[in-house]
Amino acid sequence: MMLKLYPVIFHRISSSSFSELDALHPKELLYLIEQTSITYEKLAQSKSKLTDVLFKKINQCSDAKVRNKLLNGKRAIHNLRPLKSKEIKLIGSYLNEEEIPLFDNYQEEYTRRHLLYEQSAAQYTAGMERIRNNFRNMIRRNVEFQKSLQISSQSLFDQLFPYLNVHSATLKKTQVQTEYSLIKYITRQYAKTSPFSRFTYLAVSGQTGDHNKSKVHVRLNNYIFSYLKGLLFQVPDILKQIPLALNPTFKATDSHYDFLINFNNVEVFQNVSHSNVTDLTIELIETPKSIDEIIRLLLLKYPETSPEELEKYLMKLIEIGLLTPHIGISGTDPLWAGKFIVFLEKLSKKNSNVILLKECLQKLLVAAKKLEEADIPSRNEVLQASYLQLKESIRKFCQKHHLPFTEGLDRQKAKKEFLERIDENSTFVIRYFNGFYFTVENIFYEDAHTTVPQNFTDNDLKTLVERLNTVYTTLLSANSYLQEKYKLLSFFDHHYEKTNEVPLIDFYRQFYSQHRKNEKKVKRQKVSSGVLNSEFSQILKDQENLGNRIKKVSKQKLFTLLGTREFTHPTGLNFSESEISNIFGIDTNLNKPYSKAAHLQLYKPHHKDTYHAVVNGIFNGYGRGYGRFLHLFPDKITEKTREINEQLFEGFFAAEIKDASCFNANIHPPLMPYEIVIPGGNADLPLPHQIALTDIVVKKAGEDLKLIHQPTGKEILPFDLCLQTNSTRSELYQLLTLFSPSKPISVYTLQNWVYEFIEQNHSPDEVVRFPRISIDEVLVLSRECWKIPLTCLPEDEPAVSDFDYFIKVEHWRTYYQIPRHSFLFINPSNRSESNASTQDDYKPQYIDFQSPLLVRLFRKACRKAGKYLRIEEMLPAPEHMESDKVSESLIQWYDE
């Protein structure tokens, strides 16, 4: 094994200093509350001693009336209620000389606590006003935050200045809600890294410059590309000018042509019968040709046919997907907008209405440049004008071409209707969605980058990366990804006993129609698994049982080891590399080079010289984690990444999979020498570097399946290099990723098994404290956290004031040893329907438990939780930070 680092390390850095949050932390109030807590402890001790004495006195009292009065006095003391003068006199008369000091001490401590409480309550009220003013000033000073808010949440931005211009004492209910939303936004900016807008800056190692300055890039949302392209394809006069290509998956049978179409990333197998016109059309389109050119050539063979009839027939072939418009522009190309304008310029020479769209795009690009430097009022004007520009240009274009135009429709709803149509029709006809779904927020997106000093060296990373790689190779055995690969192998063995290879498209069609489609039906409709092929279903069940038995062995090894351990705060639970390897084993199927990456937060604990790292995620490398941001940095970074990837897979066809997804997070330059383009997909490379689906076969080699390029016999290695979740990609895309040499893993398997072991000894209504989990003490896989049932939260009745709740929370979190700086997680899956929730409630929320403003946010968030919530330590903690800004590094390595 020879592990090497990619030469560039990417960093995500908060654009604001974490120490600014100290403005939300009232030191004077905290001192009083600390003194109140000390007094309360003394009062509790005094109360306990006094009530013990009174208990004996009550039992000894023979007068029932007096006994009841003494009992009422004891209850008042137990519940810390003020005593009436008659009760004080009565209790005093029943105590002897040795017991009187106990009563005097209790009254002194009670009075002292009451005075401190009154002082603290007054300080809380005054402190809250100061904190709120500090919070407002933070927002006023933080121009980057305001600019980010303009694009990420226009509705909240519209409420921003009305909120800032009202005195905190006169906030209306809606403005209090605005305050909560702003607190959530701004604390996330200061306390964690988010990969978008100006909330977080990006940087790479080795760059020099002013570390206090940033450069902003604003780009157009590539949904615009997808939308405008759909408009063009609906206009026959325009479509006639666009070259048509033959669906790359078509296959001729004796009676018809079979082919696969991909529309809105949903795939359908179609067929069309042989006919003289269809056969000749297919012969003519060896290279893309326009409808007019195809008609001209068809008329040479069939002069008696009218051009109108031929055009109508060709349009039908386009609608069913046998012919596809070919504009030669990819929606994942970072430069798509400029290329699309050039394309529209050519089209406009034959259809003047296209100028509307071309000029609109040009104006939007100019607006994007203005947004990079404009002040807040100017940005607002540009955003509003751009929105109107886009809407009016599209509306006029639709009017001129008699296309429907509606506003406010939802893309997801349109896709659902699209899927329903597929089920209803045996032959699917492509229909585009024209609902104008753009808003001020989704026309542009922006990124910001800066330069930062890098405190750690490659040598610092070497040990960490070696341990990370061990984690990767060991946890593979517990990965569900392998179960999916075994399914493919079993399916192949079951359906293709007499051959060791089959065309990819045929394999996909059989696998999807005979197994995957029914498998999803079982999950979706909860119908009987009898819809699955019974014999194959049994094979899969046996295989799943085998996989579960393997996991069970690993889990039992872990549980046995845990039974010998004591893991308490602050040491946590530490494993050695050898222990992890013994539990899970080492994957022996890593017979090809691979590249991995991890998001790490590096820090040096107190009295330590070496760096420790918190692992926020391990994923596939090859530039996947930073491809979306490469346009911000010098081209040499892209070139070096591509060079390493090509060297890694010399002798193979290393190819990125390209489907029809149009999503900003997928934008990146080509990072592999080849690509596999699914019909309707975003092709970035020239034709010689595109691998045709019809040239790919699935071949069995030993106990493995491979993709083989049939013309050359070379193995094809497919890669997913986009940030979009794999499960939201097309079915064929997901199938191809199962042949990738780079297997995804999750560290959550180890974490979940540890949690399961610990929870065995706790009841469901108890707070469970889970330890920090680390490898060799330096690699933290899981932060310390607390699983808290709602019944174990501080009392939150309407009568409990914010001040009383603040004190209760301080006592509560001290009792459970929850750190002052933490993150709150609300599990969306266990949230009750009655609890009002917002779309981003599931995101980790930073809480400083000594900030009244953030404790109020905590109180509100707890009301939205379901059965339980989770609190996780902030690690690295503020005292570990070498810089005043929270940061995260993307480390990427490869094994030759």
N, C-alpha and C positions, 0 to 999 in steps of 0.2 A: 504493500500500500504506500503510495506516494501522494500525500495531501499537499495541495498548493492553494494559496490564496489568490483570488482575482486581484489585480493590482489597484483597484479603486474601492474604497469604503464609502458608502453613502450614509449620511446622517440626516435625521429629522430633528429639528430644534424648535422649541416653542419660541414664538416671536416676542414673548414678554417675560420679564424676570419674575421668578417664583416669589421672591422676597416682597414683591409689591402686595401680595395677599396678606402681609402682616398688617396692612391698613384695616383689615377686617377683624383684627384680633385685639380686643380691649384689655390691655395689661392691668389697668387699675381695677377693673371689675373682677378679673381673675384672682387678684390678690384677695379681695374681699370674700369671694366664693371659697377660696382656699381656707381662709380663716373661719368662714362659716362651717366648712366641712370639719375642721379641727374641733370647733366648738360643738358641733353636732355629735361627734364621737364622744367627747367628754360628757355631753348631756345624755347620750344613750347609756353610758356607763353609770352615771348618777341615777338615771331613771330606773335601770335594772336593779340596782341595790335598794333603792327606795321602795319599789313595788314589791320586792321580796319581803321587806319588813312589813309593809301594809298587808300583804297576803296573810301573814301570821296574825296580825292584829285583828283582821276581819274575822278569821276563824275563831279567835278567842273571845270576840264580842258576843254577849248574850242578848243584848237589846237589838231586836230586829230592825227598828227604825234607824238607829245609829249605824248598825251594820250596813244597811242600804246606802246611807249617806257616805260612809267610808268607801264603800264599793264604787259609788259614782265618782268620788275623788280619785280613787286608784285608776279608774278607766280614763279620766281626764289626763292624768299623768302619763299613762301608757300611750294614749293617742296624741300627747303633746298639745292638749288644749289648755287654754288659760284657766287657772283655778279661780273660783269665786272667793271673796273674802271669808264667807262662812265656812267654806271647805278648807281654807288655809288654817283658820282658827281651830276647826274640829280636828284636822290631822295633827296639828301641833300639840293639841291637848292629849293625844293618845301616844305620843312618842316620849321616850325617856331621855335623860341627859346625853346618853351615848348616841341616840338615834337622831336627835335634833340637828346636829351638823350635816347629816345626810340630806335632810329636808332643806336646810339653808343652802347647801351646795347646789342642790337641784334647782332651786329658785334663782340663784345667781347665774347658773349656766343657762337656764331658760331665758332669763332677761337679756343676758349677753347675746345669745343666739337670735333673739327677737330683734334686738337693736341692729345686729349685723345684717339680718335679713332685710330690715327696712332700708338700711344704708345700701345694700346690694341691689335691692329692687329699684331704688332711686338711681343708682349708678347704671343699672341695666337700661333704664328708660333713656337717660342722658347719653349713655354709651351707644345705644342703638341708633340714635339720631346722628351721632358723630360717624358711626360706621357706615350708615346709609349715605351720608354726605361724602365720605371717603370713597365709597363704591361708585358713586356718581362721578366723582372727580377722576377715578381710574378710567372710566369709560370716556369721559371728555378728553382726557390726555391720549387715550389709545386710539389714534386715528386708524391704525391698521385693523383694529377690531371693527371699527365702524364700517370700513370699506369692505371687509370680509362679510359682514352682516348684510350689506346691500345685495350681494350676489347669492349668499346662502339662504337668507330668509328675509325677503322683502317685506313680508307682513310684519315681522318683528321690528325691522328697521323703521317702518312707518310709525311704530309706537314709541320708538326710542326717544326722540326729542320732546314729544309731549310729556313723557315720563320724567325726563331730565329737568324740564322747566316747571315742575310742580314741587312745592315744598313737601318734604317727606311726611310731615304731620297731616297733610291733607290728601294723601293718596287715595284714589278711588279703588274699588275692588278690581277693576280691569287693569289698573296701573300696578297694583300689587302683584297680579298675575304676570304682567310684563316684567316686573322686577325679578320674579322667580325664574322666568325664562332667560333673562340676561345673566343672572348668577350662574345658571347651568352652562351657558355658552362661555362666559368669560373664565370660569374656573377650569373648564376643559382646555381652554387655550393656554392657561398659565401652568396647569398641573399635569398635562399629558400631551402626547404628540398626535396630531391628526394630519393625514396626508393631503390636505386640500387648502385652497385659497391662501390668504395671508395669515391665517391662524398659526401656521407652522411653516418655518423656512426649511428648505432643503440645501444640503451642502455635500461636497465630496472632499475626500482627503487630498492633500497636496496642493490645493489652490491657495493663492495668496491674495490679500486685499484687505479692505477695511471691514473688520468683523462687526461693526455696528451698522453697516449698510446692507440693504437688500435690493435685488433686482426683480421686478414683477413682470410676468408674461401673461397676457390675456389671450385666450383662443376661443374659437367658436365651438359650441357643442356639436358633436358630429351627428346628433339626432337630426340636425338641420339638413345634412347631406342625405341621410336616408329618406327624409320627408320630401325634399325637393326632387330627388331622383324618382320617387313614386309618382309625383305629379307629372313629370315629363313622360313617363311610360304610359300614362292614361290618355295622352293626346295623340291620336293616330297620325296627324300631320307631322308631329315631332318624332314620334316613334319610327316613322318611315325613314328618318335621316340618321338614325342610330344603328350602327353595325349590329348584326345578329350573329350569335354563335350557337353552335349545336350543343345541346345538353351533354356534358362530358361523360355521363353515365349511361347513355343510350346503348341498348343491346338489341340486335335484330333476332327475331325468331321466325319460324316459317310463316306465321300469320300476322305478326304485329311487332311493334317496337316497345320494349320495356325501358323505363328510365325513372330516376329518382329526382324529385324536386325539393327544394328547400325554400320556404317562404316564411318570413318572420321567424326563422329558425325552427320551424316545424317541418318535418319531412314526410313526404307522401310518395308512394310508388304509383306511377301512372303507366298507361299504355295507349298506343294508338295503332290502328290497323294499317296494314300496307295499302298504299295506293300509288298510282303512277306519279302524282304530283309530290306526295310525301317522299317517295323513294328518290326522285330526281332532286328534290330540295336538299335532302341529306347529302347527296353526291356533290352538290354545288357548294355547300358550306364547309369546305376544307379550311378556309380562313374566314373570319367575320365579314359579312356583306350586309348592305342595307336592303330593306324590303324592295325599294325601287330597282336595285341591281339584280336581286333574285328574280323579281317579276320579269325583267327584261330577258334574263337567261331562260326562264321557263317558257316565255312566249316564243322563243326560237324553236322549242320542241313541240309546244301546243299552241299554235297561232290562232286556233279557233276559240280558245278560251279568253274571256274578257279580263282585262287587267283588274277590274273591280272585284270579280269573283276570286281571282288569285290573291288579291290583297286581303279580302275577307277571310280566306282560308288560312293564310299565313298568320293573321291576327289570332285565329283560333289556336294555332300551334304555339303561339307565344303565351296565350292565356292558360294553356294546360302545361306549359313548361318545357316542351320539347325544344323550342327555340328561346334563347335568352338574350335580352339586350346587353351589349358589351360596350361599356364606356371607358374601360381601362383605368378606372380610379378606385382605390380602396378606401373604405370608410375608416380603416385603422391606420392609414398613412398620416403622420403628423402634418404633412403639407397638403392634405386633401383640398382645402379651401381654395388655394391658389390654382391648383390643377383643375378644379371644377369650374372656376371662372374662365380659364382658357377653353375648356370644353364647351361651355355655354356661349362663349364668343363665336365659336365656329357654328354652333347650331343657330344662333341669332341671325346669321346671314340668310338663312332659308325660312326662318320663322321669327318675325320681329317681336312677337310677344315674349320670347325667351329673354329679351333684353331686360324685362322687368325683374326677373330672377337674378340675372347677372349683375345688374346695377345694385340690387338689394344686397347681394353678397359682398360686393365691393365696398358699399357703405358700412356694412357690419364689420369688415376688416379694419376700416379706418376708425370706426368707433372703438374697436378692441384696443388699438394703439392709444387712443385718447384715454381710455379707462386706466391704462397703466400708470399715468402720471397725474390724472385729473384730481382736483380736490373733491370733497364730499358733495357739495351742491352740483358741481359740474358733472360728476359721475351719475348722480341721480337723473339729471337731464339727459345724459347720453343713454342711460339704460331705458328710460321711458321712451325716448325717441326711437331707439333701436327696436323696441318691442312693437311700436306702432308701424315702423318701417317694414318689418317682417310681415306683420299681420296684413297690412294694406297691400303689399306686393303680392302676397299669396292670394288674397281675396280677389284682386283685380285679375290675376292670372286665371283663377278658377272661373270667374265671370266670363272672360273672353273665350274660354274653351268649354263653357257650359258644364263645368265640373261642380259637384256639390261642395259647399263650404259651410262648416258649422264650427262653433266655438265651445270651449269648455268640456269637450268629451275626453274621456280617459283612455289612454293607450291600452291599459290592461283589460278594460272592458271590451275594447275592439278585438284584442287578441283572443279573449274568451269566446266571442261570437265567431271568430275565424275558426277556432278549434271545433266548435259545434257544427259548423258547415262541413267540415271534413268528415265528420261522422255521418252526416246526412247524405252526402253525395258519393257515388262510386267513382266519379271522375271529378277531381277538384279543379275549380277554375280560379285563377289568381284574381283577387280583388283588393285594391289598395284602400287604406283608411285615410280620409281627408280631414278628419276632425282636427281643428287647430288647437293643439294641446300645449303650445309654448306659453311661457310666462316670463316676466322680467328676470326671474331667477335661473331659468334653464337655457338661455340663449348663449351666455358666455360662461367660461370657467377660467380661473386664474391660479397660477402657481408663483411662488416666490422662492428665490434662492439667495444664499449669502456665502460667506467664507468663514470657517471656524478653525481655531487651532486644534490639532488632534493630540490629546495628552498621552494616549497609549501607542505602543509600537507594534510591529508585526510579531516581535518576540513575545510581547504580552499576550497576543492573540493565539499563538501557536498551541499552547497547552489547552486553552479553552476550546479551540477548533477540534483538536484531537478527541477531547471528551465529547464534544457535540457529535462528532462522527460516530463515536461508539454508541451514543444514545440512538442515533439514526439506524445503525446496522442491527441493534438489538431489538428495538421496538417494532421492527418490520414484521416479526413473527406474529404480533398481536394486531395486525392491521387488517381492516375489513376489505381493503383494496385487493389483497391476495385472494379473498373469497370470491370476488368478482372475476378474477383471472381464472380461478379453478372452475367457475361456472362455464366460462368460455371453453375451456379444455374439455370438460365433461360433455358439453353440448356438441362439440366437434366430434368426439369419440362416438357419441350416440347416433349422430346423423350422417356421419361420413366415414363409415367403417371401411369402405373399399377404396378410399383414396387418402393421400396425406396432404393434399392441397385443394383449395377451392377459391374461386374469385371472391374478393372481399365483398363486393356488392351483393353477391348471392348469399354469402355467409351472413351478412348484416340483415338481409331481408328475411332469411329463415329464422335467425335468432330473434329478431324483433317480433315477427308475426307469430311465431310458434311459442315463444317463451316470454320475452320482455313485456310485450303488450298485455298478455294475460296476467303476468306477475304484477304489473302496475294496477290492473283492474282489480285484482284481489286486494291490494293495499287500499286503493281509492274507494271501492264500493263495499269492502269487507265481505265479499262473496266467498263461497267455498273455494278452497284451493284445488278442487276437482276440475276447474277450468284449465289447469295446467296439464300438460302431457303426464299421465300418471307414472309411466315407467321412468321418464327423465326426471320427474319431480322426486321420485324415490332416490334416484342417484344423487340429486342435489341435497336431499335431506340427509343421506348417509354421509356425504362429503361435509355438510355443515356440522353434523354431529362430530365428525373427525376433527374439524377445525375447533369446535367448542371443547373437545377433549384436550387438544393441545393447549388451548388457552387456560383450561382448568388446571392443567399441570403447572403452568407458569404461575397462575394465581395462587395455587396451593404452596408453591415454593416461596412466594412473596409473603403469604400469611404466616408460614412457619418462621420465616426470618423476622417478621414484625413481632411475633410473639416473644422474641428474645430481646426486643428493644424497649428502651424507655426514651420517649421523645417528648421533651417538655420545652417550653419557651425558656431562653431564646435559641437554644441549640437546634431545635427542629429535628427533622429526620434526614439523616445523611446516608447515602449509599456509596460504596466504592464502585469503580468501573467493573471490577471482577464480580461483585455481587449482582450487578445489573445483568452482566453477560450470563451468569449462572442461572438467573431467573428466566430470562427470555431466550437465551441462545444467540448465536451470531448467524445472520442470514448468509447462507452459502451460495445464493443465486445471483450475487452481485458480480456477474462475470463480464460486465461492460463498464466502461468509464462512466462516471456520473458527477453531477454538480449539485451541491446543496447550498442553501442560504438560511440565515437566521436573523431575526430582529433581536438585538441584545441591548440591554441597558447595563453599561459597565460602571463599577464603583469600587472604591477601596473602603472596606470596613475600618473601624477604629483600630489603631495599633497594628495594621496590616500593610505590608509593602506591595503585595500582589493584587492584581485586579480580580474581582469577582464579577459574575455576569448573571443577570436575570434573563431567562429565555422567554421572550414574548411570542415566539413561534418559529418552527422549523418548516421549511418548504423547499420546493425545487429551485435550483439556481439558474444558470445559463443567462443571467440578466433579467429574468422574469420579474423580480421584485422591484427593479428600478427602470425597466424599459419605458414605462409610462412617463418618466421624468427626464429621459435622455436628451430631449430637445433643449433642456435648460443649460446643458453643459457642452464642453468642447467635443467635436466629432471624434477625436482620437479615443475617447472612452468607448463609444459605440464600436469603432473599428477594432479595438483591442478585445472587447467582449466577443465580437464575431470571430475574430482570429482564434481565440482560445477554443470556442465551440467547434470550429472547423477542425482544429488539430485533435481535439478529443475524439472525434468520430470519423477519423480518416479511414476509408475503406467501407463506410456505411453511407446510406442516404439519410442524413439527419435533416428532418423536415418539420417545420411548424405546421400545425393544423389550422386551417382558416375556414370558419363558417360565416354565417350572415350576421352575426352580432354586431350591432353598431352601438358602442358604449365607450365613453371617454376613457375609462380605466383600461381599455384594451389598446389604446393608441400607442404604437411604438414602431421604431424602424425594424427592418428584418434583422434577426439575430442568428438565423440558421441559413445554411447555403441553399436549402430547398424548402418547398412548402407543398402541402396536400390541400387542394382547394375543393371544398364541398360545393355542390351546385348552389349558386347564389352567393357564394362566399366572397370575402374580401381578399382578392389576390394582390400581393405587393411585388412579387418577383416576376421577371420576364418569363415567357413560356418555356424556354429551355430548362428553367429551374423549378417548374411546376410538375409535380408527379401526378399523372392522371389516375383517377380512382380505378379506371378499367385496366390499368397496368399492374394493379396490386393484387396479390393472392395471399390468402391465409394458409400457412404451411405448418404442419406438425413436425417438430424436431425434438425427439426424445419425449420428455414430459413437459414440453413447452410449446406454445404457439408463437409463430413469427410472422411478420409482414415481409413479403418478398416482392421486389420489383421484377416482374416476370421477364421483361426484355433483357435484363442484364444479370439476373440471379442475385443481385445484391440485397442485403437486408435493409429494410426501411425502419428507422427509429423515429416515431412521431412525438411531438412535444407540444404541450400547452404552455404558452409563454404570456398569457393574458391574466389579468387580475380578476376577471369575472368568475364567479363561483361555477365550478364544473357542472353541477347539477342543473344549472339554468341554460346550459348549452344544448345544441341539437343532439339527438340520439346517436347519430353516426360519429359526431365529435367525441362524445363520451366513450363510445366503443373504441375509437382509435387511441384514446389516452391510456387504455388498459395495456397497450403494447409498448408504452414508453419505458425506457430503461431506468428512468428516475421515478421511483415509487414514493408517493406521498405518505407521510406518517403524522401521528398526533401524539404528543406527550400526555394527553389526557387519559390514555389507557392506564398508565402507571398511577397517575393521580387518583383516578376514579376507584381503582382497586384499593389504594391506601385509605381513601375516604370510606369505602365500604367496610373495611376491616375495623376502622375506628367507630363507625356508627353502630356496629354490632353491640357495643356496650353502652349505648345511649337510647333512651326512649324518644319517640317522635316529638315530644313536647319539651325537650331539653335543648339548650344551646350547645352546639358541638364545635369544639375548637380543633381545627385541622392544622398540623404543623407545616412549617416551611419544608419543602422537599428539595434536596440538593444532591449533586454528584461530587464526591471528593471535596465537599465543603465550598467549592468555588463556583460551581455551575448550578444556579437556582432554577429548578424546573417549575416550581409552584410556590407562590407566596403564601404566607400564613393567612388563614382566613377563618371566619366564624359563620356557621350556618345558624340562623336565628329564627325560630318560630315567632309568628306575630304575637303570640301570647306571652312571649318573654321580653317584649319591648317595653320601654318605660310607659307608664300610664298616660293615655292621651284622650282624656275626656274633654268635652267643650269647656268645662269649668276650669280646667288647668290652664293657667296663664302661660304666655311664652316664657316668662322669667322662671316660673316654677318648673316648666318642662326643661328648660336649659339646665337647671340644677339637677333635676332627676337624671337627665342624660349623662351629665358629668359623673354622678355617682354610679350610674349603670355601667358606663363604659370602663370606669376604673375597676369596678367589681369583676368584669369579664376580661380585664387587661387588654382592651381594644386600643390600639395606638391612636394618638391624637390625629395624625395624618393618615387617612384611610380612603378607600374607594367603596362606594355603595353599589351593589348590583341588585336589580329587581328582575326576577325571572319571569319573562312574559308568558311562559307556558303554564305557570300556576297562578296567573292573575285572574281574579274573579271578574265576571262581566260587569258587575255593578260598580267596580272601581273605575273612575274616570282616568284614562291614561292617554298619553301622547305617543307619537311614533318613536321618539328617541328615549323613552323611559328605560329601555333595556341597556342603554349605553352606561359604562362605568362613570359614576359621578363622584368627583373629589369632594371630601368632607373634612373640614378642620373642626373637630369637636369642641374647640375652645373659641369658635367664632359664633356669636349669637345669630348672625345672618345665615350662616351655613347650617346651623342646627335647626333653624326654622325650615330651611330647604329639606333637611333630613326628615323632619316631622311630616312635612307635606308628602315627601316621596314614600314614606312608610305607609301612608294611607292608601297608596296605589298598589301595594304589594299583594300577593295572593296568600299562600299558606306560610311562606317564609321568605326571608331575604338573606343576602350574603354580604358580609363586610370583609374586605381584603386589605392587608397592610399596604401602605405605600412603600415600595422598595424599587430603586434606591430611595431612601428617606431624605428629607431636606439636609440633614447633617452629613450625608454621604456625597452630596453634589459638589463636584469640582468647579462647576460653573453655576451661575445664578439661574440658568435656564435648563429646564427639563429637556433631555435629549435621548435619542435612541439611534443605534447604529445598525446598518444592514451589512453583515459580514457574509461573504460568498466564497466558497472553496470548491475544489474539484479533486477527484481521485483519478489519476491516470492508470 
